[in-house]
Amino acid sequence: MDIILEAKGLRKEYQDKLALKGLNLEIGAGEIFCLLGQNGAGKSTTINLFLGFIKPTSGAAYINGIEVAENVTKIKESLAYIPENVMLYPNLTGLENLALFSSLAGFDYSKEELMHYLLNAGLPAEAISRRVGGYSKGMRQKVGIAIAVAKHAKVLLLDEPTSGLDPKASNEFSELLMQLSGAGTAIFMATHDIFRSKEMGTRVGIMREGELVDVLPAADLEANELEKLYLNYMHI
């Protein structure tokens, strides 16, 4: 399996806090790695280091073999990011947002091709030409998925993507991620959702106080076992 996402001794220290303690991690093509942890555990810091939003104190993050901190512009070509609240232009339609973001990535799609990406991501046909400002969170996420697919992203980073979604929308989103995984996209998801981590993750990591304390194959655990293990770590 090709390693797409890698951390080597990745450490982030602020003046008053050690946010990440020498993370070592490899995520392969087609893998869904779910990272569990409380608020402040270091999950978002890890994602921000892979995105190049912040620089590590020491160690390095790599995407497709390229060091992130020294090649922030380059790594964006193979990367897509879906935060808890997808950032889109509210006065533009779903179609216009996709056209804009795909053009920024160097792609020039026809209207029909753009519509195809949005429909395949599960956006209702009647919503494609509506302004995004009126979309639900689930609909904005589907535009985010369409952008990732249109960019041919090899890596998808997600920060609490199912937070605030109703069960139907959460299930639809999980199915889309499974499709991307099947197409070879490496997916890294920071989440509090133990059930979704078990259901769709290849591996599940548990982070506590900036340290990756355990990594488990999701198939080896029942959801209630994972929950007990997670809670035990939180109380150590």
C-alpha positions in Angstrom: 0.0 0.0 0.0 1.4 3.4 -1.0 1.9 5.8 2.0 0.2 9.1 1.1 0.1 10.8 4.5 3.0 10.6 6.9 4.1 12.3 10.1 7.7 11.8 11.4 8.3 13.0 14.9 5.8 15.8 14.4 5.8 18.2 17.3 4.1 21.5 17.9 4.9 23.7 20.9 3.4 27.0 21.8 4.7 29.3 24.5 2.5 27.8 27.2 1.5 24.5 25.8 2.9 21.4 24.1 0.1 20.7 21.6 1.6 17.7 19.8 4.2 15.3 21.2 6.3 13.8 18.4 3.6 12.2 16.3 4.6 9.2 14.1 1.9 8.1 11.7 1.5 6.6 8.2 -1.8 6.5 6.2 -2.0 4.6 2.9 -4.0 5.1 -0.3 -7.6 4.1 0.2 -7.4 4.1 4.0 -9.8 5.9 6.3 -7.9 6.8 9.5 -10.3 8.1 12.3 -8.7 10.1 15.1 -10.6 10.3 18.4 -9.8 12.6 21.2 -11.3 15.3 23.5 -11.2 18.9 22.6 -7.7 20.2 23.0 -6.2 16.7 22.5 -4.2 17.8 19.4 -6.5 16.6 16.6 -7.0 20.0 14.9 -3.3 20.9 15.4 -2.4 17.7 13.5 -4.7 18.6 10.7 -3.4 22.2 10.6 0.2 20.9 10.3 -0.8 18.6 7.4 -2.5 21.6 5.7 0.5 23.8 6.2 -1.5 26.4 8.2 1.1 26.2 11.0 4.7 25.1 11.1 6.0 22.3 13.3 8.4 23.0 16.2 10.2 19.9 15.1 9.7 16.8 12.9 7.8 16.9 9.6 4.5 16.2 7.9 4.5 14.7 4.4 1.8 14.4 1.7 2.6 12.1 -1.2 6.2 12.2 -0.2 6.5 16.0 -0.2 7.3 17.8 3.0 4.4 20.1 3.8 6.1 23.0 5.6 8.5 23.6 2.7 6.0 23.1 -0.1 2.7 24.5 1.1 1.6 25.6 -2.4 2.6 22.3 -4.0 0.8 20.0 -1.6 -2.5 21.8 -2.1 -2.6 20.3 -5.6 -3.3 16.8 -4.2 -5.2 17.9 -1.0 -8.8 18.7 -0.1 -10.0 19.9 3.3 -13.5 19.7 4.8 -13.7 21.5 8.2 -16.6 21.3 10.6 -18.3 24.1 8.7 -17.4 24.0 5.0 -16.2 27.4 3.8 -18.0 28.3 0.6 -19.1 31.6 -1.0 -22.7 32.1 0.3 -23.7 34.4 -2.6 -22.6 31.9 -5.2 -24.6 28.8 -6.2 -23.3 25.3 -5.6 -22.4 25.1 -9.3 -20.5 28.4 -9.2 -18.6 27.5 -6.0 -17.5 24.2 -7.6 -16.5 26.0 -10.8 -14.4 28.5 -8.9 -12.6 26.1 -6.6 -11.9 23.6 -9.4 -10.6 26.4 -11.6 -8.2 27.5 -8.8 -6.9 24.0 -8.8 -6.2 24.3 -12.6 -9.3 22.5 -14.0 -11.7 23.9 -16.6 -14.9 21.9 -16.5 -18.0 22.3 -18.6 -21.4 23.0 -16.9 -22.4 19.5 -17.5 -19.3 18.1 -15.9 -19.7 20.3 -12.9 -23.3 19.2 -12.5 -22.2 15.5 -12.8 -19.7 16.0 -9.9 -22.4 17.6 -7.7 -25.1 15.0 -8.4 -22.6 12.2 -7.8 -21.8 13.8 -4.4 -25.5 13.6 -3.6 -26.5 17.2 -4.0 -30.2 17.4 -5.0 -30.6 18.6 -8.6 -32.9 21.5 -7.5 -30.2 22.8 -5.2 -27.4 23.1 -7.8 -28.4 26.5 -9.0 -29.4 27.9 -5.6 -27.2 30.1 -3.5 -25.1 28.2 -1.0 -26.2 30.7 1.8 -29.4 28.7 1.9 -27.9 25.3 2.1 -27.9 23.0 5.1 -24.6 21.8 6.6 -25.0 18.4 4.9 -25.5 20.1 1.5 -22.4 22.3 1.9 -20.4 19.1 2.8 -21.6 17.5 -0.4 -20.2 20.5 -2.4 -17.0 20.0 -0.4 -16.9 16.4 -1.5 -17.6 17.4 -5.1 -14.7 19.8 -5.0 -12.4 17.1 -3.6 -13.4 14.7 -6.4 -13.1 17.4 -9.1 -9.6 18.3 -7.9 -8.6 14.6 -8.1 -7.5 14.9 -4.5 -5.2 12.1 -3.2 -5.7 13.2 0.4 -8.9 14.3 2.2 -8.6 15.9 5.6 -11.7 16.3 7.7 -12.2 18.0 11.0 -15.4 16.9 12.9 -17.4 16.5 9.6 -20.4 14.7 11.1 -20.9 17.2 14.0 -24.4 18.6 13.9 -25.6 16.4 11.1 -28.8 14.4 11.5 -28.5 10.6 11.2 -29.6 10.5 7.6 -27.1 13.2 6.5 -24.4 11.6 8.6 -25.0 8.2 6.9 -25.0 9.8 3.4 -21.7 11.5 4.2 -20.2 8.3 5.4 -21.2 6.5 2.2 -19.5 9.3 0.1 -16.3 8.9 2.1 -16.4 5.1 1.6 -16.7 5.7 -2.2 -13.7 8.0 -2.2 -11.7 5.5 -0.1 -12.6 2.8 -2.7 -11.2 5.1 -5.4 -7.9 5.3 -3.6 -8.2 8.5 -1.7 -6.4 8.6 1.7 -8.7 10.0 4.3 -7.8 11.4 7.7 -10.7 12.4 9.9 -10.6 14.0 13.3 -13.8 13.2 15.1 -15.8 12.6 18.3 -18.0 10.1 16.6 -17.1 6.7 18.0 -19.9 4.9 16.1 -18.8 6.3 12.7 -15.2 5.6 13.4 -15.9 2.0 14.0 -18.3 1.7 11.0 -16.2 3.2 8.3 -12.6 3.5 9.6 -9.8 1.3 8.5 -7.9 2.2 11.7 -8.9 4.2 14.7 -6.4 6.3 16.6 -6.9 7.7 20.1 -5.2 11.0 21.0 -4.7 12.3 24.5 -2.9 15.5 25.5 -1.1 15.8 22.2 0.0 12.1 22.2 -1.3 9.3 20.0 -1.8 6.7 22.7 -3.2 3.9 20.7 -4.0 2.8 17.1 -6.4 0.0 16.5 -7.8 -1.9 13.4 -11.5 -0.9 13.4 -12.6 -4.3 12.2 -11.2 -5.9 15.5 -13.5 -3.9 17.8 -17.2 -3.6 18.4 -18.4 0.0 18.9 -19.1 -0.5 22.6 -15.6 -1.9 23.1 -14.1 1.1 21.3 -16.1 3.4 23.5 -14.9 1.7 26.7 -11.3 1.8 25.5 -11.6 5.5 24.6 -13.2 6.4 27.9 -10.5 4.5 29.8 -7.8 6.4 28.1 -9.5 9.7 28.8 -9.5 8.9 32.6 -5.9 7.7 32.9 
